[in-house]
Amino acid sequence: MAKGYWVARVDVDNLDEYKKYIAANAAPLAAYQGRFLVRGGQFETPEGSSRSRNVVIEFPSYQAALDCYHSPGYQAAKAIREAHSTGDVVIIEGYDG
C-alpha cells in the first residue's frame, strides 16, 4: 500500500501565535501516525514560486493522510494556523513502484 503525504508551503505572519498551531497539531498527527520528513529547513527555489516554510509529513497510507486532515483534532489546529499564516497544502498518494 502506498503511503500518503501532506506537502505544505507556508508564510507565517505571527510566529508566536503560529507556535500554538504547532502544539495543537501534535496529537492528531500522532493519532494518524504522521511523521515529519521536512519541517522548515534550508531550501532553494530554482523554478516557480515559493513560500518561507516548507513541510512534508508522511502517513502510513493515503487514507490516513486524508483522515488526519479531516479529523476534528486537526481541523481545530487548522483554525489556529489559518489565523496566523497563509499557505498551500496538498495531500498526495505516494508512488508504490
Phi and psi restraints in degrees (range 20) as a CNS / XPLOR table:
assign (resid 1 and name C) (resid 2 and name N)
       (resid 2 and name CA) (resid 2 and name C) 1.0 -71.5 20.0 2
assign (resid 2 and name N) (resid 2 and name CA)
       (resid 2 and name C) (resid 3 and name N) 1.0 145.2 20.0 2
assign (resid 2 and name C) (resid 3 and name N)
       (resid 3 and name CA) (resid 3 and name C) 1.0 -76.2 20.0 2
assign (resid 3 and name N) (resid 3 and name CA)
       (resid 3 and name C) (resid 4 and name N) 1.0 166.1 20.0 2
assign (resid 3 and name C) (resid 4 and name N)
       (resid 4 and name CA) (resid 4 and name C) 1.0 -116.5 20.0 2
assign (resid 4 and name N) (resid 4 and name CA)
       (resid 4 and name C) (resid 5 and name N) 1.0 154.4 20.0 2
assign (resid 4 and name C) (resid 5 and name N)
       (resid 5 and name CA) (resid 5 and name C) 1.0 -138.9 20.0 2
assign (resid 5 and name N) (resid 5 and name CA)
       (resid 5 and name C) (resid 6 and name N) 1.0 144.7 20.0 2
assign (resid 5 and name C) (resid 6 and name N)
       (resid 6 and name CA) (resid 6 and name C) 1.0 -102.3 20.0 2
assign (resid 6 and name N) (resid 6 and name CA)
       (resid 6 and name C) (resid 7 and name N) 1.0 129.9 20.0 2
assign (resid 6 and name C) (resid 7 and name N)
       (resid 7 and name CA) (resid 7 and name C) 1.0 -118.5 20.0 2
assign (resid 7 and name N) (resid 7 and name CA)
       (resid 7 and name C) (resid 8 and name N) 1.0 116.6 20.0 2
assign (resid 7 and name C) (resid 8 and name N)
       (resid 8 and name CA) (resid 8 and name C) 1.0 -126.0 20.0 2
assign (resid 8 and name N) (resid 8 and name CA)
       (resid 8 and name C) (resid 9 and name N) 1.0 143.1 20.0 2
assign (resid 8 and name C) (resid 9 and name N)
       (resid 9 and name CA) (resid 9 and name C) 1.0 -126.5 20.0 2
assign (resid 9 and name N) (resid 9 and name CA)
       (resid 9 and name C) (resid 10 and name N) 1.0 126.4 20.0 2
assign (resid 9 and name C) (resid 10 and name N)
       (resid 10 and name CA) (resid 10 and name C) 1.0 -137.3 20.0 2
assign (resid 10 and name N) (resid 10 and name CA)
       (resid 10 and name C) (resid 11 and name N) 1.0 141.1 20.0 2
assign (resid 10 and name C) (resid 11 and name N)
       (resid 11 and name CA) (resid 11 and name C) 1.0 -109.9 20.0 2
assign (resid 11 and name N) (resid 11 and name CA)
       (resid 11 and name C) (resid 12 and name N) 1.0 119.2 20.0 2
assign (resid 11 and name C) (resid 12 and name N)
       (resid 12 and name CA) (resid 12 and name C) 1.0 -91.2 20.0 2
assign (resid 12 and name N) (resid 12 and name CA)
       (resid 12 and name C) (resid 13 and name N) 1.0 127.2 20.0 2
assign (resid 12 and name C) (resid 13 and name N)
       (resid 13 and name CA) (resid 13 and name C) 1.0 -90.8 20.0 2
assign (resid 13 and name N) (resid 13 and name CA)
       (resid 13 and name C) (resid 14 and name N) 1.0 -31.7 20.0 2
assign (resid 13 and name C) (resid 14 and name N)
       (resid 14 and name CA) (resid 14 and name C) 1.0 -141.6 20.0 2
assign (resid 14 and name N) (resid 14 and name CA)
       (resid 14 and name C) (resid 15 and name N) 1.0 96.2 20.0 2
assign (resid 14 and name C) (resid 15 and name N)
       (resid 15 and name CA) (resid 15 and name C) 1.0 -62.3 20.0 2
assign (resid 15 and name N) (resid 15 and name CA)
       (resid 15 and name C) (resid 16 and name N) 1.0 -39.9 20.0 2
assign (resid 15 and name C) (resid 16 and name N)
       (resid 16 and name CA) (resid 16 and name C) 1.0 -60.9 20.0 2
assign (resid 16 and name N) (resid 16 and name CA)
       (resid 16 and name C) (resid 17 and name N) 1.0 -42.8 20.0 2
assign (resid 16 and name C) (resid 17 and name N)
       (resid 17 and name CA) (resid 17 and name C) 1.0 -74.3 20.0 2
assign (resid 17 and name N) (resid 17 and name CA)
       (resid 17 and name C) (resid 18 and name N) 1.0 -33.6 20.0 2
assign (resid 17 and name C) (resid 18 and name N)
       (resid 18 and name CA) (resid 18 and name C) 1.0 -63.1 20.0 2
assign (resid 18 and name N) (resid 18 and name CA)
       (resid 18 and name C) (resid 19 and name N) 1.0 -30.1 20.0 2
assign (resid 18 and name C) (resid 19 and name N)
       (resid 19 and name CA) (resid 19 and name C) 1.0 -61.1 20.0 2
assign (resid 19 and name N) (resid 19 and name CA)
       (resid 19 and name C) (resid 20 and name N) 1.0 -26.6 20.0 2
assign (resid 19 and name C) (resid 20 and name N)
       (resid 20 and name CA) (resid 20 and name C) 1.0 -67.7 20.0 2
assign (resid 20 and name N) (resid 20 and name CA)
       (resid 20 and name C) (resid 21 and name N) 1.0 -35.5 20.0 2
assign (resid 20 and name C) (resid 21 and name N)
       (resid 21 and name CA) (resid 21 and name C) 1.0 -64.0 20.0 2
assign (resid 21 and name N) (resid 21 and name CA)
       (resid 21 and name C) (resid 22 and name N) 1.0 -44.6 20.0 2
assign (resid 21 and name C) (resid 22 and name N)
       (resid 22 and name CA) (resid 22 and name C) 1.0 -58.3 20.0 2
assign (resid 22 and name N) (resid 22 and name CA)
       (resid 22 and name C) (resid 23 and name N) 1.0 -43.2 20.0 2
assign (resid 22 and name C) (resid 23 and name N)
       (resid 23 and name CA) (resid 23 and name C) 1.0 -66.7 20.0 2
assign (resid 23 and name N) (resid 23 and name CA)
       (resid 23 and name C) (resid 24 and name N) 1.0 -39.4 20.0 2
assign (resid 23 and name C) (resid 24 and name N)
       (resid 24 and name CA) (resid 24 and name C) 1.0 -73.1 20.0 2
assign (resid 24 and name N) (resid 24 and name CA)
       (resid 24 and name C) (resid 25 and name N) 1.0 -26.7 20.0 2
assign (resid 24 and name C) (resid 25 and name N)
       (resid 25 and name CA) (resid 25 and name C) 1.0 -84.7 20.0 2
assign (resid 25 and name N) (resid 25 and name CA)
       (resid 25 and name C) (resid 26 and name N) 1.0 -9.6 20.0 2
assign (resid 25 and name C) (resid 26 and name N)
       (resid 26 and name CA) (resid 26 and name C) 1.0 -60.6 20.0 2
assign (resid 26 and name N) (resid 26 and name CA)
       (resid 26 and name C) (resid 27 and name N) 1.0 -46.3 20.0 2
assign (resid 26 and name C) (resid 27 and name N)
       (resid 27 and name CA) (resid 27 and name C) 1.0 -66.3 20.0 2
assign (resid 27 and name N) (resid 27 and name CA)
       (resid 27 and name C) (resid 28 and name N) 1.0 -49.3 20.0 2
assign (resid 27 and name C) (resid 28 and name N)
       (resid 28 and name CA) (resid 28 and name C) 1.0 -64.2 20.0 2
assign (resid 28 and name N) (resid 28 and name CA)
       (resid 28 and name C) (resid 29 and name N) 1.0 -37.6 20.0 2
assign (resid 28 and name C) (resid 29 and name N)
       (resid 29 and name CA) (resid 29 and name C) 1.0 -63.2 20.0 2
assign (resid 29 and name N) (resid 29 and name CA)
       (resid 29 and name C) (resid 30 and name N) 1.0 -41.7 20.0 2
assign (resid 29 and name C) (resid 30 and name N)
       (resid 30 and name CA) (resid 30 and name C) 1.0 -65.0 20.0 2
assign (resid 30 and name N) (resid 30 and name CA)
       (resid 30 and name C) (resid 31 and name N) 1.0 -40.2 20.0 2
assign (resid 30 and name C) (resid 31 and name N)
       (resid 31 and name CA) (resid 31 and name C) 1.0 -61.6 20.0 2
assign (resid 31 and name N) (resid 31 and name CA)
       (resid 31 and name C) (resid 32 and name N) 1.0 -30.9 20.0 2
assign (resid 31 and name C) (resid 32 and name N)
       (resid 32 and name CA) (resid 32 and name C) 1.0 -105.2 20.0 2
assign (resid 32 and name N) (resid 32 and name CA)
       (resid 32 and name C) (resid 33 and name N) 1.0 15.1 20.0 2
assign (resid 32 and name C) (resid 33 and name N)
       (resid 33 and name CA) (resid 33 and name C) 1.0 60.3 20.0 2
assign (resid 33 and name N) (resid 33 and name CA)
       (resid 33 and name C) (resid 34 and name N) 1.0 36.8 20.0 2
assign (resid 33 and name C) (resid 34 and name N)
       (resid 34 and name CA) (resid 34 and name C) 1.0 -73.2 20.0 2
assign (resid 34 and name N) (resid 34 and name CA)
       (resid 34 and name C) (resid 35 and name N) 1.0 139.3 20.0 2
assign (resid 34 and name C) (resid 35 and name N)
       (resid 35 and name CA) (resid 35 and name C) 1.0 -134.5 20.0 2
assign (resid 35 and name N) (resid 35 and name CA)
       (resid 35 and name C) (resid 36 and name N) 1.0 125.3 20.0 2
assign (resid 35 and name C) (resid 36 and name N)
       (resid 36 and name CA) (resid 36 and name C) 1.0 -70.1 20.0 2
assign (resid 36 and name N) (resid 36 and name CA)
       (resid 36 and name C) (resid 37 and name N) 1.0 127.1 20.0 2
assign (resid 36 and name C) (resid 37 and name N)
       (resid 37 and name CA) (resid 37 and name C) 1.0 -102.2 20.0 2
assign (resid 37 and name N) (resid 37 and name CA)
       (resid 37 and name C) (resid 38 and name N) 1.0 -34.4 20.0 2
assign (resid 37 and name C) (resid 38 and name N)
       (resid 38 and name CA) (resid 38 and name C) 1.0 -135.3 20.0 2
assign (resid 38 and name N) (resid 38 and name CA)
       (resid 38 and name C) (resid 39 and name N) 1.0 132.4 20.0 2
assign (resid 38 and name C) (resid 39 and name N)
       (resid 39 and name CA) (resid 39 and name C) 1.0 -146.0 20.0 2
assign (resid 39 and name N) (resid 39 and name CA)
       (resid 39 and name C) (resid 40 and name N) 1.0 85.8 20.0 2
assign (resid 39 and name C) (resid 40 and name N)
       (resid 40 and name CA) (resid 40 and name C) 1.0 78.0 20.0 2
assign (resid 40 and name N) (resid 40 and name CA)
       (resid 40 and name C) (resid 41 and name N) 1.0 -141.2 20.0 2
assign (resid 40 and name C) (resid 41 and name N)
       (resid 41 and name CA) (resid 41 and name C) 1.0 89.6 20.0 2
assign (resid 41 and name N) (resid 41 and name CA)
       (resid 41 and name C) (resid 42 and name N) 1.0 168.1 20.0 2
assign (resid 41 and name C) (resid 42 and name N)
       (resid 42 and name CA) (resid 42 and name C) 1.0 -69.9 20.0 2
assign (resid 42 and name N) (resid 42 and name CA)
       (resid 42 and name C) (resid 43 and name N) 1.0 141.6 20.0 2
assign (resid 42 and name C) (resid 43 and name N)
       (resid 43 and name CA) (resid 43 and name C) 1.0 -153.4 20.0 2
assign (resid 43 and name N) (resid 43 and name CA)
       (resid 43 and name C) (resid 44 and name N) 1.0 165.6 20.0 2
assign (resid 43 and name C) (resid 44 and name N)
       (resid 44 and name CA) (resid 44 and name C) 1.0 -132.0 20.0 2
assign (resid 44 and name N) (resid 44 and name CA)
       (resid 44 and name C) (resid 45 and name N) 1.0 144.7 20.0 2
assign (resid 44 and name C) (resid 45 and name N)
       (resid 45 and name CA) (resid 45 and name C) 1.0 -116.3 20.0 2
assign (resid 45 and name N) (resid 45 and name CA)
       (resid 45 and name C) (resid 46 and name N) 1.0 86.6 20.0 2
assign (resid 45 and name C) (resid 46 and name N)
       (resid 46 and name CA) (resid 46 and name C) 1.0 -73.6 20.0 2
assign (resid 46 and name N) (resid 46 and name CA)
       (resid 46 and name C) (resid 47 and name N) 1.0 -17.0 20.0 2
assign (resid 46 and name C) (resid 47 and name N)
       (resid 47 and name CA) (resid 47 and name C) 1.0 -146.0 20.0 2
assign (resid 47 and name N) (resid 47 and name CA)
       (resid 47 and name C) (resid 48 and name N) 1.0 149.6 20.0 2
assign (resid 47 and name C) (resid 48 and name N)
       (resid 48 and name CA) (resid 48 and name C) 1.0 73.9 20.0 2
assign (resid 48 and name N) (resid 48 and name CA)
       (resid 48 and name C) (resid 49 and name N) 1.0 -155.9 20.0 2
assign (resid 48 and name C) (resid 49 and name N)
       (resid 49 and name CA) (resid 49 and name C) 1.0 -115.0 20.0 2
assign (resid 49 and name N) (resid 49 and name CA)
       (resid 49 and name C) (resid 50 and name N) 1.0 166.4 20.0 2
assign (resid 49 and name C) (resid 50 and name N)
       (resid 50 and name CA) (resid 50 and name C) 1.0 -145.7 20.0 2
assign (resid 50 and name N) (resid 50 and name CA)
       (resid 50 and name C) (resid 51 and name N) 1.0 172.8 20.0 2
assign (resid 50 and name C) (resid 51 and name N)
       (resid 51 and name CA) (resid 51 and name C) 1.0 -119.8 20.0 2
assign (resid 51 and name N) (resid 51 and name CA)
       (resid 51 and name C) (resid 52 and name N) 1.0 173.8 20.0 2
assign (resid 51 and name C) (resid 52 and name N)
       (resid 52 and name CA) (resid 52 and name C) 1.0 -75.8 20.0 2
assign (resid 52 and name N) (resid 52 and name CA)
       (resid 52 and name C) (resid 53 and name N) 1.0 -19.4 20.0 2
assign (resid 52 and name C) (resid 53 and name N)
       (resid 53 and name CA) (resid 53 and name C) 1.0 -134.9 20.0 2
assign (resid 53 and name N) (resid 53 and name CA)
       (resid 53 and name C) (resid 54 and name N) 1.0 136.7 20.0 2
assign (resid 53 and name C) (resid 54 and name N)
       (resid 54 and name CA) (resid 54 and name C) 1.0 -124.0 20.0 2
assign (resid 54 and name N) (resid 54 and name CA)
       (resid 54 and name C) (resid 55 and name N) 1.0 140.6 20.0 2
assign (resid 54 and name C) (resid 55 and name N)
       (resid 55 and name CA) (resid 55 and name C) 1.0 -139.5 20.0 2
assign (resid 55 and name N) (resid 55 and name CA)
       (resid 55 and name C) (resid 56 and name N) 1.0 137.1 20.0 2
assign (resid 55 and name C) (resid 56 and name N)
       (resid 56 and name CA) (resid 56 and name C) 1.0 -129.8 20.0 2
assign (resid 56 and name N) (resid 56 and name CA)
       (resid 56 and name C) (resid 57 and name N) 1.0 124.6 20.0 2
assign (resid 56 and name C) (resid 57 and name N)
       (resid 57 and name CA) (resid 57 and name C) 1.0 -119.9 20.0 2
assign (resid 57 and name N) (resid 57 and name CA)
       (resid 57 and name C) (resid 58 and name N) 1.0 129.5 20.0 2
assign (resid 57 and name C) (resid 58 and name N)
       (resid 58 and name CA) (resid 58 and name C) 1.0 -98.7 20.0 2
assign (resid 58 and name N) (resid 58 and name CA)
       (resid 58 and name C) (resid 59 and name N) 1.0 138.6 20.0 2
assign (resid 58 and name C) (resid 59 and name N)
       (resid 59 and name CA) (resid 59 and name C) 1.0 -122.7 20.0 2
assign (resid 59 and name N) (resid 59 and name CA)
       (resid 59 and name C) (resid 60 and name N) 1.0 158.8 20.0 2
assign (resid 59 and name C) (resid 60 and name N)
       (resid 60 and name CA) (resid 60 and name C) 1.0 -64.5 20.0 2
assign (resid 60 and name N) (resid 60 and name CA)
       (resid 60 and name C) (resid 61 and name N) 1.0 -19.9 20.0 2
assign (resid 60 and name C) (resid 61 and name N)
       (resid 61 and name CA) (resid 61 and name C) 1.0 -156.2 20.0 2
assign (resid 61 and name N) (resid 61 and name CA)
       (resid 61 and name C) (resid 62 and name N) 1.0 162.6 20.0 2
assign (resid 61 and name C) (resid 62 and name N)
       (resid 62 and name CA) (resid 62 and name C) 1.0 -60.8 20.0 2
assign (resid 62 and name N) (resid 62 and name CA)
       (resid 62 and name C) (resid 63 and name N) 1.0 -41.0 20.0 2
assign (resid 62 and name C) (resid 63 and name N)
       (resid 63 and name CA) (resid 63 and name C) 1.0 -63.2 20.0 2
assign (resid 63 and name N) (resid 63 and name CA)
       (resid 63 and name C) (resid 64 and name N) 1.0 -40.4 20.0 2
assign (resid 63 and name C) (resid 64 and name N)
       (resid 64 and name CA) (resid 64 and name C) 1.0 -62.6 20.0 2
assign (resid 64 and name N) (resid 64 and name CA)
       (resid 64 and name C) (resid 65 and name N) 1.0 -38.8 20.0 2
assign (resid 64 and name C) (resid 65 and name N)
       (resid 65 and name CA) (resid 65 and name C) 1.0 -63.0 20.0 2
assign (resid 65 and name N) (resid 65 and name CA)
       (resid 65 and name C) (resid 66 and name N) 1.0 -43.8 20.0 2
assign (resid 65 and name C) (resid 66 and name N)
       (resid 66 and name CA) (resid 66 and name C) 1.0 -65.3 20.0 2
assign (resid 66 and name N) (resid 66 and name CA)
       (resid 66 and name C) (resid 67 and name N) 1.0 -45.9 20.0 2
assign (resid 66 and name C) (resid 67 and name N)
       (resid 67 and name CA) (resid 67 and name C) 1.0 -62.2 20.0 2
assign (resid 67 and name N) (resid 67 and name CA)
       (resid 67 and name C) (resid 68 and name N) 1.0 -39.9 20.0 2
assign (resid 67 and name C) (resid 68 and name N)
       (resid 68 and name CA) (resid 68 and name C) 1.0 -62.9 20.0 2
assign (resid 68 and name N) (resid 68 and name CA)
       (resid 68 and name C) (resid 69 and name N) 1.0 -47.6 20.0 2
assign (resid 68 and name C) (resid 69 and name N)
       (resid 69 and name CA) (resid 69 and name C) 1.0 -59.2 20.0 2
assign (resid 69 and name N) (resid 69 and name CA)
       (resid 69 and name C) (resid 70 and name N) 1.0 -41.5 20.0 2
assign (resid 69 and name C) (resid 70 and name N)
       (resid 70 and name CA) (resid 70 and name C) 1.0 -87.1 20.0 2
assign (resid 70 and name N) (resid 70 and name CA)
       (resid 70 and name C) (resid 71 and name N) 1.0 -2.3 20.0 2
assign (resid 70 and name C) (resid 71 and name N)
       (resid 71 and name CA) (resid 71 and name C) 1.0 -67.7 20.0 2
assign (resid 71 and name N) (resid 71 and name CA)
       (resid 71 and name C) (resid 72 and name N) 1.0 150.5 20.0 2
assign (resid 71 and name C) (resid 72 and name N)
       (resid 72 and name CA) (resid 72 and name C) 1.0 -57.7 20.0 2
assign (resid 72 and name N) (resid 72 and name CA)
       (resid 72 and name C) (resid 73 and name N) 1.0 -37.5 20.0 2
assign (resid 72 and name C) (resid 73 and name N)
       (resid 73 and name CA) (resid 73 and name C) 1.0 -63.0 20.0 2
assign (resid 73 and name N) (resid 73 and name CA)
       (resid 73 and name C) (resid 74 and name N) 1.0 -44.7 20.0 2
assign (resid 73 and name C) (resid 74 and name N)
       (resid 74 and name CA) (resid 74 and name C) 1.0 -73.1 20.0 2
assign (resid 74 and name N) (resid 74 and name CA)
       (resid 74 and name C) (resid 75 and name N) 1.0 -35.9 20.0 2
assign (resid 74 and name C) (resid 75 and name N)
       (resid 75 and name CA) (resid 75 and name C) 1.0 -62.0 20.0 2
assign (resid 75 and name N) (resid 75 and name CA)
       (resid 75 and name C) (resid 76 and name N) 1.0 -34.5 20.0 2
assign (resid 75 and name C) (resid 76 and name N)
       (resid 76 and name CA) (resid 76 and name C) 1.0 -66.1 20.0 2
assign (resid 76 and name N) (resid 76 and name CA)
       (resid 76 and name C) (resid 77 and name N) 1.0 -42.4 20.0 2
assign (resid 76 and name C) (resid 77 and name N)
       (resid 77 and name CA) (resid 77 and name C) 1.0 -65.0 20.0 2
assign (resid 77 and name N) (resid 77 and name CA)
       (resid 77 and name C) (resid 78 and name N) 1.0 -41.6 20.0 2
assign (resid 77 and name C) (resid 78 and name N)
       (resid 78 and name CA) (resid 78 and name C) 1.0 -58.7 20.0 2
assign (resid 78 and name N) (resid 78 and name CA)
       (resid 78 and name C) (resid 79 and name N) 1.0 -37.3 20.0 2
assign (resid 78 and name C) (resid 79 and name N)
       (resid 79 and name CA) (resid 79 and name C) 1.0 -60.2 20.0 2
assign (resid 79 and name N) (resid 79 and name CA)
       (resid 79 and name C) (resid 80 and name N) 1.0 -36.7 20.0 2
assign (resid 79 and name C) (resid 80 and name N)
       (resid 80 and name CA) (resid 80 and name C) 1.0 -67.4 20.0 2
assign (resid 80 and name N) (resid 80 and name CA)
       (resid 80 and name C) (resid 81 and name N) 1.0 -46.9 20.0 2
assign (resid 80 and name C) (resid 81 and name N)
       (resid 81 and name CA) (resid 81 and name C) 1.0 -59.0 20.0 2
assign (resid 81 and name N) (resid 81 and name CA)
       (resid 81 and name C) (resid 82 and name N) 1.0 -45.8 20.0 2
assign (resid 81 and name C) (resid 82 and name N)
       (resid 82 and name CA) (resid 82 and name C) 1.0 -63.1 20.0 2
assign (resid 82 and name N) (resid 82 and name CA)
       (resid 82 and name C) (resid 83 and name N) 1.0 -28.5 20.0 2
assign (resid 82 and name C) (resid 83 and name N)
       (resid 83 and name CA) (resid 83 and name C) 1.0 -74.9 20.0 2
assign (resid 83 and name N) (resid 83 and name CA)
       (resid 83 and name C) (resid 84 and name N) 1.0 -18.0 20.0 2
assign (resid 83 and name C) (resid 84 and name N)
       (resid 84 and name CA) (resid 84 and name C) 1.0 -130.4 20.0 2
assign (resid 84 and name N) (resid 84 and name CA)
       (resid 84 and name C) (resid 85 and name N) 1.0 14.0 20.0 2
assign (resid 84 and name C) (resid 85 and name N)
       (resid 85 and name CA) (resid 85 and name C) 1.0 -160.3 20.0 2
assign (resid 85 and name N) (resid 85 and name CA)
       (resid 85 and name C) (resid 86 and name N) 1.0 167.3 20.0 2
assign (resid 85 and name C) (resid 86 and name N)
       (resid 86 and name CA) (resid 86 and name C) 1.0 -127.8 20.0 2
assign (resid 86 and name N) (resid 86 and name CA)
       (resid 86 and name C) (resid 87 and name N) 1.0 135.6 20.0 2
assign (resid 86 and name C) (resid 87 and name N)
       (resid 87 and name CA) (resid 87 and name C) 1.0 -165.9 20.0 2
assign (resid 87 and name N) (resid 87 and name CA)
       (resid 87 and name C) (resid 88 and name N) 1.0 -177.9 20.0 2
assign (resid 87 and name C) (resid 88 and name N)
       (resid 88 and name CA) (resid 88 and name C) 1.0 -129.0 20.0 2
assign (resid 88 and name N) (resid 88 and name CA)
       (resid 88 and name C) (resid 89 and name N) 1.0 136.4 20.0 2
assign (resid 88 and name C) (resid 89 and name N)
       (resid 89 and name CA) (resid 89 and name C) 1.0 -129.3 20.0 2
assign (resid 89 and name N) (resid 89 and name CA)
       (resid 89 and name C) (resid 90 and name N) 1.0 131.1 20.0 2
assign (resid 89 and name C) (resid 90 and name N)
       (resid 90 and name CA) (resid 90 and name C) 1.0 -121.4 20.0 2
assign (resid 90 and name N) (resid 90 and name CA)
       (resid 90 and name C) (resid 91 and name N) 1.0 132.3 20.0 2
assign (resid 90 and name C) (resid 91 and name N)
       (resid 91 and name CA) (resid 91 and name C) 1.0 -106.8 20.0 2
assign (resid 91 and name N) (resid 91 and name CA)
       (resid 91 and name C) (resid 92 and name N) 1.0 123.7 20.0 2
assign (resid 91 and name C) (resid 92 and name N)
       (resid 92 and name CA) (resid 92 and name C) 1.0 -137.0 20.0 2
assign (resid 92 and name N) (resid 92 and name CA)
       (resid 92 and name C) (resid 93 and name N) 1.0 145.2 20.0 2
assign (resid 92 and name C) (resid 93 and name N)
       (resid 93 and name CA) (resid 93 and name C) 1.0 -82.4 20.0 2
assign (resid 93 and name N) (resid 93 and name CA)
       (resid 93 and name C) (resid 94 and name N) 1.0 134.7 20.0 2
assign (resid 93 and name C) (resid 94 and name N)
       (resid 94 and name CA) (resid 94 and name C) 1.0 -72.6 20.0 2
assign (resid 94 and name N) (resid 94 and name CA)
       (resid 94 and name C) (resid 95 and name N) 1.0 164.2 20.0 2
assign (resid 94 and name C) (resid 95 and name N)
       (resid 95 and name CA) (resid 95 and name C) 1.0 -84.5 20.0 2
assign (resid 95 and name N) (resid 95 and name CA)
       (resid 95 and name C) (resid 96 and name N) 1.0 130.4 20.0 2
assign (resid 95 and name C) (resid 96 and name N)
       (resid 96 and name CA) (resid 96 and name C) 1.0 -115.6 20.0 2
assign (resid 96 and name N) (resid 96 and name CA)
       (resid 96 and name C) (resid 97 and name N) 1.0 37.0 20.0 2
